[in-house]
């Protein structure tokens, strides 16, 4: 087949507002938080929910998840957005607003470049629009600045790469890489911020990830988005 317009583009994107899996003091999961997965044919989906509360451990004023995919001119556009408002985790972590946004733009006929040995995935990825507003940890404001090299500029990823990096830098140490983990708090847990995971040509952004320790234990992921896509026969 030589006419690239006849090839079918297979969209792929998902957005998860917040995920919680508790182990102690309760074995419980958050099952009704907004999430959205894009059909392979593209389109638009959005879910929103207010006043989420999991046993008083994790509270959210409003959460939303949105995905969209469409052909614009000679490019396939895919966007995943996750928004969390009024986050409170055990009164240790609070935030007025957390937004994750991942955009990918794939050129029609990009499969031709993808077929070349050691080529990058044809998509250009963008993380613009991802940010924290009034993030506080133990009552102390934490200003995380966008890493301009990672977030402001579009980037490509190797098709077979497995990579992990970070979208932000701590404003108090702007010239040093983001610590991994971002912070560990005794009797609370370990905090990761702005994680970018790249695997299988997918780009996944998780704004906050927590491994809760004693006395509460479990895992929390706040504002996760992922996009990818490719042309098929």
The 8 nearest C-alpha neighbors of each residue, nearest first, counted from 0:
[[1, 2, 3, 5, 6, 232, 4, 231],
 [0, 2, 3, 5, 4, 6, 108, 111],
 [3, 1, 4, 5, 0, 6, 108, 107],
 [2, 4, 5, 6, 108, 1, 107, 0],
 [5, 3, 2, 6, 107, 108, 7, 1],
 [6, 4, 3, 2, 7, 0, 232, 1],
 [5, 7, 3, 232, 4, 231, 230, 8],
 [8, 6, 231, 230, 232, 9, 5, 4],
 [7, 9, 230, 229, 231, 10, 6, 228],
 [8, 10, 39, 229, 228, 230, 7, 40],
 [11, 9, 39, 228, 41, 40, 8, 38],
 [10, 12, 228, 227, 226, 37, 39, 9],
 [13, 11, 226, 37, 225, 36, 227, 79],
 [12, 14, 36, 225, 35, 224, 37, 79],
 [13, 15, 224, 35, 64, 34, 79, 81],
 [16, 14, 34, 223, 17, 64, 222, 81],
 [15, 17, 222, 81, 64, 33, 63, 62],
 [18, 16, 221, 220, 222, 15, 32, 19],
 [17, 19, 220, 219, 29, 221, 20, 16],
 [20, 18, 219, 29, 28, 218, 21, 220],
 [19, 21, 28, 218, 217, 27, 219, 29],
 [22, 20, 217, 27, 26, 23, 28, 216],
 [21, 23, 26, 217, 216, 25, 24, 20],
 [24, 22, 25, 216, 215, 21, 26, 217],
 [23, 25, 215, 22, 26, 216, 214, 21],
 [26, 24, 23, 22, 27, 21, 215, 54],
 [27, 25, 22, 21, 23, 24, 28, 20],
 [26, 28, 21, 25, 20, 22, 29, 19],
 [29, 27, 20, 19, 30, 21, 26, 18],
 [28, 30, 19, 31, 18, 53, 32, 20],
 [29, 31, 28, 32, 18, 19, 33, 27],
 [30, 32, 29, 33, 51, 48, 34, 28],
 [31, 33, 30, 17, 34, 16, 29, 48],
 [34, 32, 46, 63, 64, 16, 47, 48],
 [33, 35, 15, 64, 14, 16, 46, 32],
 [34, 36, 14, 13, 64, 65, 44, 66],
 [37, 35, 13, 12, 14, 38, 66, 34],
 [36, 38, 12, 11, 66, 41, 13, 39],
 [39, 37, 40, 41, 36, 10, 11, 42],
 [38, 40, 10, 9, 41, 11, 37, 8],
 [39, 41, 38, 10, 9, 42, 8, 37],
 [42, 40, 68, 38, 39, 10, 69, 37],
 [41, 43, 68, 67, 69, 40, 44, 37],
 [42, 44, 67, 66, 68, 45, 41, 37],
 [45, 43, 66, 65, 35, 67, 42, 37],
 [44, 46, 65, 64, 35, 66, 47, 43],
 [45, 47, 33, 64, 63, 34, 65, 35],
 [48, 46, 63, 62, 33, 64, 45, 49],
 [49, 47, 62, 61, 33, 63, 46, 50],
 [48, 50, 61, 60, 51, 62, 47, 59],
 [51, 49, 60, 59, 61, 52, 48, 58],
 [50, 52, 59, 58, 49, 60, 53, 61],
 [53, 51, 58, 55, 57, 54, 50, 59],
 [54, 52, 57, 55, 56, 58, 29, 51],
 [55, 53, 56, 52, 57, 58, 25, 27],
 [54, 56, 53, 57, 52, 58, 89, 88],
 [55, 57, 89, 54, 88, 53, 58, 52],
 [56, 58, 88, 53, 55, 52, 87, 89],
 [57, 59, 52, 87, 51, 86, 55, 88],
 [60, 58, 86, 51, 85, 61, 50, 84],
 [59, 61, 50, 85, 84, 49, 51, 86],
 [62, 60, 49, 84, 59, 48, 50, 83],
 [63, 61, 83, 48, 47, 82, 16, 84],
 [62, 64, 47, 82, 46, 33, 81, 16],
 [63, 65, 81, 34, 46, 14, 45, 16],
 [64, 66, 45, 80, 44, 79, 35, 14],
 [67, 65, 79, 44, 78, 43, 37, 80],
 [68, 66, 43, 78, 42, 77, 44, 41],
 [67, 69, 77, 41, 42, 76, 78, 43],
 [68, 70, 76, 75, 41, 71, 42, 77],
 [69, 71, 75, 74, 76, 72, 73, 68],
 [72, 70, 74, 73, 75, 69, 76, 68],
 [71, 73, 74, 70, 75, 107, 106, 69],
 [72, 74, 107, 71, 106, 75, 70, 105],
 [75, 73, 106, 71, 105, 107, 72, 70],
 [74, 76, 70, 105, 104, 69, 71, 106],
 [77, 75, 104, 69, 68, 103, 70, 74],
 [76, 78, 68, 103, 102, 67, 104, 75],
 [79, 77, 102, 67, 66, 101, 68, 103],
 [78, 80, 66, 101, 224, 14, 100, 65],
 [81, 79, 100, 65, 99, 64, 14, 224],
 [80, 82, 64, 99, 222, 16, 98, 14],
 [81, 83, 98, 63, 62, 97, 16, 222],
 [82, 84, 62, 97, 96, 61, 16, 98],
 [85, 83, 96, 61, 95, 60, 86, 62],
 [86, 84, 95, 60, 59, 94, 96, 87],
 [85, 87, 59, 94, 93, 84, 58, 95],
 [88, 86, 93, 58, 90, 92, 57, 89],
 [87, 89, 57, 92, 90, 56, 91, 58],
 [88, 90, 56, 91, 87, 57, 92, 55],
 [91, 89, 88, 87, 92, 93, 137, 56],
 [92, 90, 137, 89, 136, 88, 93, 138],
 [93, 91, 136, 88, 87, 135, 90, 137],
 [92, 94, 87, 86, 135, 134, 88, 91],
 [95, 93, 134, 86, 133, 96, 85, 135],
 [94, 96, 85, 84, 133, 132, 86, 134],
 [95, 97, 84, 132, 94, 83, 131, 85],
 [98, 96, 131, 83, 82, 130, 132, 84],
 [99, 97, 82, 129, 130, 81, 100, 83],
 [98, 100, 129, 81, 80, 222, 224, 206],
 [101, 99, 80, 129, 126, 79, 128, 224],
 [100, 102, 126, 79, 78, 125, 224, 225],
 [103, 101, 78, 125, 124, 77, 126, 79],
 [102, 104, 124, 77, 123, 122, 76, 125],
 [103, 105, 76, 123, 122, 75, 74, 77],
 [104, 106, 122, 75, 74, 121, 103, 107],
 [107, 105, 74, 109, 108, 73, 75, 104],
 [108, 106, 109, 73, 74, 105, 3, 75],
 [107, 109, 3, 110, 111, 106, 4, 230],
 [110, 108, 106, 111, 107, 112, 121, 113],
 [109, 111, 113, 108, 112, 114, 230, 229],
 [112, 110, 109, 114, 113, 108, 115, 121],
 [113, 111, 114, 110, 109, 115, 121, 118],
 [114, 112, 110, 111, 115, 118, 120, 121],
 [113, 115, 111, 112, 110, 116, 118, 117],
 [114, 116, 113, 118, 112, 117, 111, 119],
 [115, 117, 118, 114, 113, 112, 119, 158],
 [118, 116, 115, 119, 157, 158, 113, 159],
 [119, 117, 116, 115, 113, 120, 157, 112],
 [120, 118, 157, 158, 156, 121, 155, 117],
 [119, 121, 158, 122, 157, 156, 113, 200],
 [122, 120, 109, 105, 119, 113, 112, 123],
 [123, 121, 105, 104, 120, 103, 124, 155],
 [122, 124, 104, 155, 154, 103, 153, 105],
 [123, 125, 103, 154, 153, 102, 122, 155],
 [124, 126, 153, 102, 127, 101, 103, 150],
 [127, 125, 101, 150, 100, 129, 128, 102],
 [126, 128, 129, 125, 150, 151, 100, 101],
 [127, 129, 100, 126, 130, 99, 98, 101],
 [130, 128, 99, 98, 100, 127, 126, 131],
 [131, 129, 98, 97, 128, 132, 99, 145],
 [130, 132, 97, 96, 134, 133, 98, 143],
 [131, 133, 96, 95, 134, 97, 94, 130],
 [134, 132, 94, 95, 135, 131, 140, 96],
 [133, 135, 94, 141, 132, 140, 93, 131],
 [136, 134, 140, 139, 93, 138, 141, 92],
 [135, 137, 92, 138, 139, 91, 140, 93],
 [138, 136, 91, 139, 92, 135, 90, 93],
 [137, 139, 136, 135, 140, 91, 92, 93],
 [138, 140, 135, 136, 137, 141, 134, 92],
 [141, 139, 135, 134, 142, 136, 138, 133],
 [142, 140, 134, 135, 143, 139, 136, 133],
 [141, 143, 170, 144, 169, 140, 134, 133],
 [144, 142, 169, 168, 170, 167, 141, 145],
 [143, 145, 168, 167, 170, 169, 146, 142],
 [144, 146, 167, 147, 166, 168, 150, 143],
 [145, 147, 167, 149, 148, 166, 150, 168],
 [148, 146, 151, 150, 149, 145, 152, 167],
 [147, 149, 146, 150, 152, 151, 145, 166],
 [148, 150, 147, 146, 166, 151, 152, 154],
 [151, 149, 126, 147, 152, 127, 146, 148],
 [150, 152, 147, 127, 149, 148, 153, 126],
 [151, 153, 150, 148, 149, 154, 125, 147],
 [154, 152, 125, 124, 123, 151, 155, 150],
 [153, 155, 124, 123, 152, 156, 125, 149],
 [156, 154, 123, 124, 119, 122, 120, 157],
 [155, 157, 119, 120, 158, 200, 154, 160],
 [158, 156, 119, 160, 159, 120, 118, 200],
 [157, 159, 120, 200, 119, 160, 156, 199],
 [158, 160, 157, 199, 200, 161, 198, 156],
 [161, 159, 157, 198, 158, 162, 199, 197],
 [160, 162, 198, 197, 159, 163, 199, 196],
 [163, 161, 197, 196, 160, 198, 164, 195],
 [162, 164, 196, 195, 197, 194, 161, 165],
 [163, 165, 195, 194, 162, 196, 166, 193],
 [166, 164, 194, 193, 195, 167, 177, 163],
 [165, 167, 193, 146, 149, 150, 145, 194],
 [168, 166, 145, 146, 144, 165, 143, 193],
 [169, 167, 177, 144, 143, 173, 146, 170],
 [168, 170, 143, 171, 172, 173, 144, 142],
 [171, 169, 173, 172, 143, 142, 144, 168],
 [170, 172, 169, 173, 142, 168, 143, 141],
 [171, 173, 170, 169, 174, 175, 168, 176],
 [174, 172, 170, 175, 169, 168, 171, 176],
 [175, 173, 172, 176, 168, 170, 169, 171],
 [174, 176, 173, 172, 177, 168, 169, 178],
 [177, 175, 178, 168, 174, 173, 172, 169],
 [176, 178, 168, 179, 169, 175, 165, 181],
 [179, 177, 181, 180, 176, 182, 175, 169],
 [180, 178, 181, 177, 191, 182, 192, 190],
 [179, 181, 191, 178, 182, 190, 189, 183],
 [180, 182, 178, 191, 179, 190, 192, 177],
 [181, 183, 190, 180, 189, 184, 191, 178],
 [184, 182, 189, 188, 190, 185, 180, 181],
 [185, 183, 187, 188, 186, 189, 182, 190],
 [184, 186, 187, 188, 183, 212, 213, 189],
 [187, 185, 213, 212, 184, 188, 214, 215],
 [186, 188, 212, 184, 185, 211, 213, 215],
 [189, 187, 211, 212, 184, 210, 183, 186],
 [188, 190, 183, 210, 209, 182, 184, 211],
 [189, 191, 209, 182, 181, 208, 180, 183],
 [192, 190, 181, 180, 208, 207, 209, 179],
 [193, 191, 207, 206, 194, 181, 208, 190],
 [192, 194, 206, 166, 165, 205, 167, 207],
 [193, 195, 165, 205, 204, 192, 164, 206],
 [196, 194, 204, 164, 165, 163, 203, 193],
 [197, 195, 163, 203, 162, 202, 194, 204],
 [198, 196, 202, 162, 161, 201, 163, 203],
 [199, 197, 161, 200, 201, 160, 196, 162],
 [198, 200, 201, 159, 158, 160, 197, 161],
 [201, 199, 158, 198, 120, 156, 197, 202],
 [202, 200, 227, 199, 198, 197, 226, 203],
 [201, 203, 197, 225, 226, 196, 200, 204],
 [202, 204, 225, 196, 224, 195, 197, 201],
 [203, 205, 195, 224, 223, 194, 206, 225],
 [206, 204, 223, 194, 207, 193, 222, 221],
 [205, 207, 193, 192, 222, 221, 194, 204],
 [208, 206, 192, 221, 205, 191, 220, 193],
 [209, 207, 220, 191, 219, 190, 221, 192],
 [210, 208, 190, 219, 218, 189, 211, 191],
 [209, 211, 218, 189, 188, 217, 212, 190],
 [210, 212, 188, 216, 217, 187, 209, 218],
 [213, 211, 188, 216, 187, 215, 214, 186],
 [214, 212, 215, 186, 216, 187, 211, 188],
 [213, 215, 212, 186, 216, 23, 187, 24],
 [216, 214, 213, 23, 212, 24, 211, 217],
 [217, 215, 211, 212, 23, 22, 213, 21],
 [216, 218, 21, 22, 211, 20, 210, 23],
 [217, 219, 210, 20, 209, 19, 211, 21],
 [218, 220, 19, 209, 208, 18, 221, 20],
 [221, 219, 208, 18, 17, 207, 209, 19],
 [220, 222, 17, 207, 206, 223, 16, 208],
 [223, 221, 16, 81, 206, 99, 17, 205],
 [222, 224, 205, 15, 204, 14, 221, 16],
 [225, 223, 14, 204, 203, 79, 13, 101],
 [224, 226, 203, 13, 12, 202, 101, 79],
 [227, 225, 12, 11, 202, 201, 103, 101],
 [228, 226, 201, 11, 12, 200, 103, 202],
 [227, 229, 10, 11, 9, 226, 230, 8],
 [230, 228, 9, 8, 231, 10, 227, 110],
 [231, 229, 8, 7, 9, 110, 6, 232],
 [230, 232, 7, 8, 6, 229, 9, 110],
 [231, 6, 7, 230, 0, 5, 8, 3]]
